[in-house]
Amino acid sequence: MKRPFAMLTATAHAVPKRVFTNHDFASIGIDTSDEWIRERTGIGQRYIAGEGENLTSLCTQAARDAMAAAGVTAAELDAIILGTASPDRLLPSTAVEVQAALGATRAVAFDIDAACSGWLYGSQIAEGLIATGSYETILVIGGEVLSRIVNWKDRNTCVLFGDGAGATVVKKATKQRGILSAYMRSDGTLADLLHRPKGAGNAPVTPEIILEGSHYIQMAGREVFKNAVRSMADAADRALDGAKLSAADIDVLIPHQANIRIIEATAKHAGIPMEKVFVNVEKYGNTSAASIPIALSEAQKAGIVKEGTTVMFVAFGAGFTWGSMVVRF
């Protein structure tokens, strides 16, 4: 594919009102501490959806703000692609609910489930649609309300995740701005290392399933960590090779914000110093598909990512899924 076909314009994010700090876990009976969580993950707090807040509302707010910043109206949207592993409903997709909320009546809308890689996958799908010549303006959203699918009695998972959404307007590229390289991979043989065992079509929710908590996220932490480091390192290499760039050419690395140790290992492998890495995991925790667009939104607002900046994105998530992109803004 001759690049660039598509460019990322404005990005915005939205989070719930409630901030849940590491100290707050004591109030729900979790035997942990701020020091324990920070040392292992780098997380200090996360945002948790409350009454009246859901995935649709967070994604719609992020979308509206991104569209306003890009000067795009709902009538101009050709497609809405929403990456999530925590939809409001299993049927229909959250994307069509966002479409209705925005009034984007001419846009095709659909969800993709690539977990933490969702926004990255969605951006690459958007690039492919634009490359056909039939689409010009696409809204790519990554959003999660993971607080409703984690077991708040399981210290190994509940301390990690947060809620939020990020949205990016993707348009036809101009000049040499846009996606310079992209890479996606998956390995379903490792799916059971990070999954929700029951609660869907293979084992619909029953009182017994609710009692045992098998409809919540379960994770084999050490194995996930090892695979995340290995896969994100591979994705970083592929992104640089595809763009015909070296690590020195990257101005900013924005990785999936899962764990500070994974972020540091990825940067070290890629040969990118930590001062070039945008990190906000301390503030949001792991927001899965929302983590990269939330980070990009903050980086753009801070002036760290601006016109002319070359950014590498790297993600890894349940599935397993992983991927990368190099983008010149």
C-alpha positions as CSV (number, residue, x, y, z in Angstrom):
1,M,0.0,0.0,0.0
2,K,1.4,3.3,-1.0
3,R,1.2,5.7,1.9
4,P,0.0,8.0,3.3
5,F,-3.7,7.5,2.4
6,A,-5.2,8.7,5.7
7,M,-4.2,11.2,8.5
8,L,-5.3,11.5,12.1
9,T,-6.6,15.0,12.8
10,A,-8.2,16.1,16.1
11,T,-8.4,13.7,19.0
12,A,-10.5,14.2,22.2
13,H,-11.3,12.2,25.2
14,A,-13.9,11.8,27.9
15,V,-13.8,10.2,31.4
16,P,-16.3,9.6,34.1
17,K,-16.7,12.1,37.0
18,R,-15.6,9.7,39.7
19,V,-11.9,9.4,40.6
20,F,-11.0,6.1,42.4
21,T,-7.5,6.3,44.0
22,N,-5.4,3.4,45.2
23,H,-6.2,4.4,48.7
24,D,-9.9,3.9,48.0
25,F,-9.5,0.1,47.7
26,A,-9.4,-0.1,51.5
27,S,-13.0,1.1,51.6
28,I,-14.2,-2.0,49.6
29,G,-12.1,-4.5,51.5
30,I,-9.2,-5.1,49.1
31,D,-6.0,-6.0,50.8
32,T,-3.6,-3.7,49.0
33,S,-1.8,-0.4,49.2
34,D,-0.9,2.6,47.1
35,E,2.7,1.6,47.3
36,W,2.0,-2.0,46.2
37,I,0.0,-0.9,43.2
38,R,2.4,1.9,42.1
39,E,5.5,-0.3,42.4
40,R,4.0,-3.1,40.2
41,T,2.0,-1.0,37.7
42,G,2.7,2.7,38.0
43,I,-1.0,3.4,38.5
44,G,-2.2,5.9,41.1
45,Q,-5.8,6.3,40.2
46,R,-8.5,5.6,37.7
47,Y,-11.9,6.9,36.6
48,I,-15.0,4.8,37.3
49,A,-18.3,5.2,35.6
50,G,-21.3,6.0,37.9
51,E,-25.0,6.4,37.6
52,G,-26.1,7.9,34.3
53,E,-22.7,7.2,32.7
54,N,-22.0,4.4,30.2
55,L,-19.9,3.6,27.2
56,T,-22.3,5.3,24.8
57,S,-22.3,8.6,26.8
58,L,-18.5,8.6,27.1
59,C,-17.9,7.8,23.5
60,T,-20.4,10.4,22.3
61,Q,-18.8,13.1,24.4
62,A,-15.3,12.3,23.1
63,A,-16.6,12.1,19.5
64,R,-18.4,15.5,19.8
65,D,-15.3,17.2,21.1
66,A,-13.0,15.6,18.5
67,M,-15.4,16.6,15.7
68,A,-15.6,20.2,17.0
69,A,-11.8,20.4,17.1
70,A,-11.6,19.1,13.6
71,G,-14.4,21.3,12.3
72,V,-16.4,18.2,11.2
73,T,-20.1,17.9,11.4
74,A,-22.1,14.7,11.9
75,A,-23.4,15.0,8.3
76,E,-19.9,14.7,7.0
77,L,-19.1,11.4,8.7
78,D,-18.8,8.5,6.3
79,A,-18.2,5.9,9.0
80,I,-17.9,5.4,12.8
81,I,-15.6,2.6,14.0
82,L,-15.7,1.8,17.7
83,G,-13.2,-0.4,19.4
84,T,-14.4,-1.9,22.7
85,A,-14.4,-5.0,24.8
86,S,-17.1,-3.7,27.2
87,P,-20.1,-2.7,25.1
88,D,-23.3,-1.4,26.7
89,R,-25.2,-4.2,25.0
90,L,-24.3,-7.3,23.1
91,L,-26.9,-6.3,20.5
92,P,-26.9,-3.9,18.8
93,S,-23.4,-2.4,18.6
94,T,-22.4,0.6,20.7
95,A,-21.3,2.3,17.5
96,V,-24.8,2.5,16.2
97,E,-25.9,4.0,19.5
98,V,-23.2,6.7,19.2
99,Q,-24.3,7.2,15.6
100,A,-27.9,7.9,16.7
101,A,-26.7,10.2,19.5
102,L,-24.6,12.2,17.1
103,G,-27.2,12.3,14.4
104,A,-24.7,10.9,11.9
105,T,-27.5,9.4,9.7
106,R,-25.4,8.7,6.6
107,A,-22.4,7.1,8.4
108,V,-22.0,3.3,8.5
109,A,-21.3,2.3,12.1
110,F,-19.8,-0.8,13.6
111,D,-17.9,-2.1,16.6
112,I,-14.7,-4.1,16.6
113,D,-13.4,-6.2,19.5
114,A,-9.7,-6.3,19.6
115,A,-9.5,-5.4,23.3
116,C,-6.6,-3.0,24.1
117,S,-5.6,-2.9,20.4
118,G,-9.1,-1.7,19.4
119,W,-8.4,1.9,18.5
120,L,-5.2,0.9,16.7
121,Y,-7.1,-1.7,14.6
122,G,-9.9,0.8,14.0
123,S,-7.5,3.4,12.7
124,Q,-6.0,0.9,10.3
125,I,-9.4,-0.2,9.1
126,A,-10.3,3.5,8.6
127,E,-7.1,3.9,6.5
128,G,-8.2,1.0,4.3
129,L,-11.6,2.4,3.8
130,I,-10.3,5.8,2.8
131,A,-7.8,4.1,0.4
132,T,-10.8,2.7,-1.6
133,G,-11.7,6.2,-2.5
134,S,-15.3,5.8,-1.2
135,Y,-14.7,7.3,2.3
136,E,-13.2,10.6,3.2
137,T,-14.1,11.3,6.9
138,I,-14.2,8.6,9.5
139,L,-14.6,8.7,13.3
140,V,-12.5,6.1,15.1
141,I,-13.3,5.6,18.8
142,G,-11.7,3.5,21.5
143,G,-13.9,3.3,24.6
144,E,-14.3,1.1,27.7
145,V,-16.3,0.8,30.9
146,L,-14.3,-2.0,32.3
147,S,-15.4,-1.3,35.9
148,R,-18.5,-3.2,35.1
149,I,-16.8,-6.4,34.0
150,V,-14.0,-6.7,36.6
151,N,-14.3,-8.6,39.8
152,W,-14.0,-6.0,42.6
153,K,-13.0,-8.8,45.0
154,D,-10.0,-9.8,42.8
155,R,-6.9,-7.8,43.7
156,N,-5.0,-9.0,40.7
157,T,-7.4,-7.4,38.2
158,C,-9.5,-4.7,39.9
159,V,-6.6,-2.4,40.6
160,L,-5.5,-2.3,37.0
161,F,-8.5,-1.0,35.0
162,G,-10.3,2.2,34.4
163,D,-13.1,3.7,32.3
164,G,-12.9,6.3,29.5
165,A,-13.1,7.0,25.8
166,G,-11.0,8.6,23.1
167,A,-12.1,9.6,19.6
168,T,-10.1,10.6,16.5
169,V,-11.3,12.1,13.2
170,V,-9.5,10.3,10.4
171,K,-9.5,12.0,7.0
172,K,-7.9,11.7,3.6
173,A,-4.2,12.5,3.8
174,T,-2.7,15.7,2.5
175,K,0.9,16.1,1.4
176,Q,3.1,13.7,3.4
177,R,1.1,13.8,6.6
178,G,-0.6,10.7,7.8
179,I,-0.1,7.0,8.5
180,L,3.3,6.0,7.3
181,S,3.2,2.4,8.4
182,A,0.9,0.0,10.1
183,Y,1.0,-3.6,11.5
184,M,-1.6,-5.9,13.1
185,R,-1.3,-9.4,14.4
186,S,-3.2,-11.8,16.7
187,D,-2.8,-15.2,18.3
188,G,-6.0,-16.9,19.5
189,T,-4.1,-19.9,20.9
190,L,-3.4,-17.8,24.0
191,A,-6.9,-16.4,24.4
192,D,-7.5,-18.1,27.8
193,L,-4.6,-16.1,29.4
194,L,-6.8,-13.0,29.4
195,H,-10.5,-13.5,29.0
196,R,-14.1,-13.6,30.4
197,P,-14.8,-17.4,30.6
198,K,-18.6,-17.2,30.8
199,G,-21.5,-14.9,30.4
200,A,-22.0,-14.9,26.6
201,G,-23.2,-17.3,24.0
202,N,-21.1,-20.3,25.1
203,A,-22.3,-20.0,28.7
204,P,-25.2,-17.5,29.1
205,V,-25.5,-15.8,32.5
206,T,-27.0,-17.8,35.2
207,P,-27.2,-17.3,39.0
208,E,-24.4,-19.9,39.3
209,I,-22.2,-18.0,36.9
210,I,-22.8,-14.8,38.8
211,L,-22.1,-16.4,42.1
212,E,-18.8,-17.9,41.0
213,G,-17.8,-14.7,39.1
214,S,-16.8,-16.4,35.9
215,H,-18.4,-13.6,33.8
216,Y,-15.7,-11.2,35.0
217,I,-12.2,-10.6,33.5
218,Q,-9.7,-13.2,34.4
219,M,-6.0,-12.9,33.8
220,A,-2.8,-14.9,34.1
221,G,-0.7,-11.9,35.0
222,R,2.9,-13.2,34.5
223,E,2.1,-14.8,31.2
224,V,0.3,-11.8,29.9
225,F,3.2,-9.6,30.9
226,K,5.8,-11.7,29.1
227,N,3.7,-11.9,25.9
228,A,2.9,-8.2,26.0
229,V,6.6,-7.3,26.2
230,R,7.5,-9.7,23.4
231,S,4.6,-8.7,21.1
232,M,5.0,-4.9,21.6
233,A,8.7,-5.2,20.9
234,D,7.9,-7.0,17.7
235,A,5.3,-4.4,16.7
236,A,7.7,-1.6,17.3
237,D,10.3,-3.2,15.0
238,R,7.7,-3.8,12.3
239,A,6.4,-0.2,12.5
240,L,9.9,1.3,12.1
241,D,10.7,-1.1,9.2
242,G,7.5,-0.4,7.5
243,A,8.0,3.4,7.7
244,K,11.7,3.0,6.7
245,L,12.6,5.0,9.8
246,S,15.0,4.5,12.8
247,A,14.2,5.0,16.5
248,A,16.0,8.4,16.2
249,D,13.3,9.5,13.7
250,I,10.5,9.0,16.3
251,D,9.6,12.2,18.2
252,V,7.1,10.6,20.5
253,L,6.2,7.0,21.4
254,I,2.6,6.5,22.6
255,P,2.2,2.9,23.8
256,H,-0.9,1.2,25.3
257,Q,-1.0,2.4,28.9
258,A,-1.3,-1.0,30.7
259,N,1.7,-1.1,33.0
260,I,4.7,1.1,33.5
261,R,7.1,-1.9,33.3
262,I,5.7,-3.0,29.9
263,I,6.0,0.6,28.7
264,E,9.6,0.8,29.8
265,A,10.5,-2.5,28.3
266,T,9.0,-1.6,25.0
267,A,10.8,1.7,24.8
268,K,14.1,0.1,25.7
269,H,13.7,-2.5,23.0
270,A,12.8,0.1,20.4
271,G,15.8,2.3,21.4
272,I,13.6,5.2,22.3
273,P,14.5,7.1,25.5
274,M,11.8,7.4,28.2
275,E,11.8,11.2,27.8
276,K,10.3,10.6,24.3
277,V,7.6,8.3,25.7
278,F,4.2,9.7,26.6
279,V,2.9,8.1,29.8
280,N,-0.3,8.7,31.7
281,V,-1.0,5.3,33.2
282,E,-0.7,6.8,36.7
283,K,-3.8,9.0,36.1
284,Y,-6.1,6.6,34.2
285,G,-5.0,3.0,34.8
286,N,-5.5,0.6,31.9
287,T,-8.4,1.8,29.9
288,S,-7.9,-0.9,27.2
289,A,-9.0,0.4,23.7
290,A,-9.3,3.9,25.1
291,S,-5.8,4.2,26.4
292,I,-3.9,5.3,23.3
293,P,-6.5,7.9,22.1
294,I,-6.7,9.3,25.6
295,A,-2.9,9.6,25.7
296,L,-2.9,11.1,22.2
297,S,-5.6,13.6,23.1
298,E,-3.6,14.7,26.1
299,A,-0.3,14.9,24.1
300,Q,-2.0,17.1,21.5
301,K,-3.5,19.4,24.1
302,A,-0.1,19.7,25.7
303,G,1.6,20.6,22.4
304,I,3.8,17.5,22.6
305,V,2.2,16.2,19.4
306,K,1.7,18.9,16.7
307,E,2.1,19.4,13.0
308,G,5.3,17.8,11.9
309,T,5.6,15.4,14.9
310,T,6.3,11.8,14.0
311,V,4.6,9.4,16.5
312,M,4.8,5.7,17.0
313,F,1.8,3.9,18.5
314,V,2.1,0.3,19.9
315,A,-0.6,-1.8,21.5
316,F,-1.2,-5.3,22.9
317,G,-4.4,-6.8,24.2
318,A,-6.6,-9.8,24.9
319,G,-7.0,-12.2,22.1
320,F,-4.0,-11.9,22.0
321,T,-4.0,-8.9,19.6
322,W,-1.2,-6.5,19.0
323,G,-0.1,-3.9,16.5
324,S,1.6,-0.6,15.7
325,M,1.5,2.5,13.5
326,V,3.8,5.3,12.7
327,V,2.1,8.6,12.0
328,R,3.4,12.0,10.9
329,F,1.1,14.7,12.1
